[in-house]
Amino acid sequence: MNLLFLVVLALVAIGIFVGVSRLTEKLLSGGKSPAPPQTGRPAERKPPLPEAEFAAFKQWYETQTLPAIALTPDAAGTIAEGSSYIGGPVWIADGAEWPTDKNHVPLEFLLQLNCADCSALDGYPADTILQFFVAREDLFGANFDDLFAGEFKVIARNGSDGGRLQPPPPLENVDGIAFSDVSPFRNMEVRNSGVALKAAPFTDRIDASIHPADERINAFYPDYDLDPLYDYLDSEAVQRRLGHHTGGYPAYTQSDVRASPKYAELDHVLLRLTSDDIFIWGDLGEAVFLMRSDDLAKGDFSRVAYSWDCS
């Protein structure tokens, strides 16, 4: 009798457990009964990209190149009023002050570019010096809703206004303003003292993030298995140079901003700054300054778009 009682008690306990489990499952699914387990064949794998289309894509992809100027840090180089360099003192015009943002926080000086160093490219006014600044805040001055309207400056100078080299302000909190001690510089020695740049022509190549390539790849995606294509895109044979440059293609860890009609006409890379041992853009991201080549040829730097992204 005791054994029978124990068996009945065990069955009752199991029934209660199963009932509670089903009730919990139903509550977690929004009051609906959970879907039955799927049966039948697994989803069929998409067919591979046809060889002819793959070959045509590779032929197109490998011909997409643009001339560019590599801007390589050169520890042996000299920082001077008219030279190209990263960080350090800024050549400030006579009567001018260090540029600030809307909260009067000093902007962070990134780089000076002497356009005479870009003579291998079309359109650069040889008598112009460009200086790039961004805000000291958590987004480094970018306005992702309007890339023309961020807290950044591109200052064009021709040297006729004289000037002096002024060291950067200390990177410290200003008047309790949040993130006013934030900088894209990873290397504080370069930020404070600067490093010269060596300019050298090279041929830049497209990558999969650039809008025309991204469009072609996305057109294949619904119908074909693209693993072989992605292996090709990751292969060393078609990898881009990793570094700072002007001209060439922009660089993105996510997607090309020029996919938006608002920025589609920005056909010239005024400056690309990558994450390296000097800069860090978020999680190893890329910063890009874009403009129209027609404006560059006119020496008009009033409409530059600035953005950065990271993975």
Residue pairs with C-beta under 8 A, 6 or more apart in sequence:
25 34
26 32
26 33
26 34
45 225
46 223
46 224
46 225
47 223
47 224
47 225
48 224
48 225
48 228
49 57
49 220
49 224
49 225
49 226
49 228
49 229
50 224
53 220
54 228
54 229
54 232
57 216
57 220
57 229
58 232
60 216
61 206
61 213
61 238
62 205
62 238
64 205
64 206
64 210
64 212
64 213
65 203
65 204
65 205
65 206
66 203
66 204
66 247
66 248
66 249
67 120
67 121
67 201
67 203
67 204
67 247
67 248
68 121
68 201
68 202
68 203
68 204
68 245
68 246
68 247
68 248
68 249
68 269
69 117
69 118
69 120
69 121
69 199
69 200
69 201
69 202
69 245
69 246
69 247
70 199
70 200
70 201
70 202
70 241
70 243
70 244
70 245
71 84
71 111
71 113
71 197
71 198
71 199
71 243
71 244
71 245
71 246
72 197
72 198
72 200
72 243
72 244
73 86
73 190
73 195
73 196
73 197
73 198
73 278
74 195
74 196
74 197
74 198
75 195
75 196
76 196
77 83
77 85
77 195
77 196
77 197
77 198
78 196
79 85
79 88
79 89
79 165
79 194
79 195
79 196
81 91
81 159
81 163
81 165
82 91
82 114
82 129
82 159
83 112
83 114
83 196
83 197
84 111
84 112
84 113
84 114
84 117
84 196
84 197
84 199
85 111
85 112
85 194
85 195
85 196
85 197
86 110
86 111
86 190
86 194
86 195
86 197
86 244
86 278
87 109
87 110
87 111
87 168
87 185
87 187
87 190
87 191
87 192
87 193
87 194
87 195
87 278
88 109
88 167
88 168
88 190
88 191
88 192
88 193
88 194
88 195
89 165
89 166
89 167
89 168
89 194
90 98
90 109
90 112
90 131
90 165
90 166
90 168
91 112
91 129
91 131
91 157
91 163
91 164
91 165
91 166
92 98
92 163
92 164
92 165
92 166
93 157
93 161
93 162
93 163
94 161
94 162
94 163
94 164
95 161
96 161
96 163
98 106
98 107
98 166
98 168
98 169
99 106
99 107
99 133
99 153
99 155
100 106
100 107
101 107
101 135
101 136
101 137
101 141
101 151
102 151
103 174
103 175
103 177
103 180
104 174
105 135
105 136
105 137
105 174
105 177
105 180
106 136
106 168
106 169
106 174
107 133
107 134
107 135
107 136
107 141
107 151
107 152
107 153
108 133
108 134
108 135
108 136
108 140
108 168
108 171
108 183
108 184
108 185
108 191
109 131
109 132
109 133
109 168
110 132
110 133
110 134
110 184
110 273
110 279
111 131
111 132
111 197
111 244
111 271
111 273
112 129
112 130
112 131
112 132
113 129
113 130
113 131
113 132
113 197
113 246
113 271
114 129
115 124
115 125
115 126
115 127
115 128
115 129
115 130
116 124
116 126
116 127
117 197
117 199
118 124
118 199
118 246
118 247
119 126
120 201
121 201
121 246
121 247
122 293
122 297
123 268
123 293
123 296
123 297
124 296
125 299
127 158
127 159
128 156
128 157
128 158
128 299
129 156
129 157
129 158
129 159
130 154
130 155
130 156
130 157
130 270
130 301
131 153
131 154
131 155
131 157
132 152
132 153
132 154
132 271
132 289
133 152
133 153
133 154
133 155
134 140
134 141
134 142
134 150
134 151
134 152
134 184
134 306
135 141
135 150
135 151
135 152
136 171
136 174
136 179
136 180
136 181
136 182
136 183
137 151
137 178
137 179
137 180
137 182
138 178
138 179
138 182
139 150
140 182
140 184
140 281
140 287
140 308
141 150
141 151
141 152
141 306
142 150
142 152
142 306
142 307
142 308
143 149
143 150
143 151
144 307
147 257
147 263
147 290
147 305
147 306
147 307
148 303
148 304
148 305
150 306
152 306
154 270
154 289
154 301
154 304
156 299
156 301
157 163
167 192
168 191
168 192
171 181
171 183
171 185
171 188
171 191
172 181
173 180
173 181
174 180
174 181
183 191
184 273
184 279
184 280
184 281
184 287
184 308
185 191
185 278
185 279
185 280
186 275
186 276
186 277
186 278
186 279
186 280
187 277
187 278
190 278
195 278
197 244
202 241
202 245
202 248
204 240
204 241
204 245
204 247
204 248
204 249
205 238
205 240
205 249
206 212
206 213
206 249
207 213
207 233
207 240
207 249
207 251
208 214
208 217
208 233
209 251
209 252
209 253
209 254
209 255
209 256
210 249
210 250
210 252
210 256
211 255
211 256
211 258
211 259
214 255
214 256
214 259
217 226
217 229
220 226
220 229
232 238
240 249
240 251
242 274
242 276
243 274
243 276
244 271
244 272
244 273
244 274
244 276
245 269
245 271
245 272
246 269
246 270
246 271
246 272
247 268
247 269
248 269
248 272
249 269
250 256
250 257
250 258
250 269
250 272
250 286
250 288
250 290
251 272
251 274
251 286
251 288
252 286
252 288
252 309
253 284
253 285
253 286
253 309
253 310
253 311
254 309
254 310
254 311
257 263
257 266
257 288
257 290
257 305
257 307
258 264
258 266
258 290
263 290
263 305
265 292
266 290
266 291
266 292
266 305
267 292
267 293
268 290
268 291
268 292
268 293
268 296
269 288
269 289
269 290
270 289
270 290
270 291
270 296
270 301
270 304
271 287
271 288
271 289
272 286
272 287
272 288
272 289
273 279
273 281
273 286
273 287
273 288
274 281
274 286
274 287
275 281
275 284
275 285
275 286
275 310
279 287
281 287
281 308
281 309
281 310
282 308
282 309
282 310
283 310
283 311
284 310
284 311
285 308
285 309
285 310
285 311
286 308
286 309
286 310
287 306
287 307
287 308
288 306
288 307
288 308
289 304
289 305
289 306
290 304
290 305
290 306
290 307
291 301
291 303
291 304
291 305
292 303
295 301
295 302
295 303
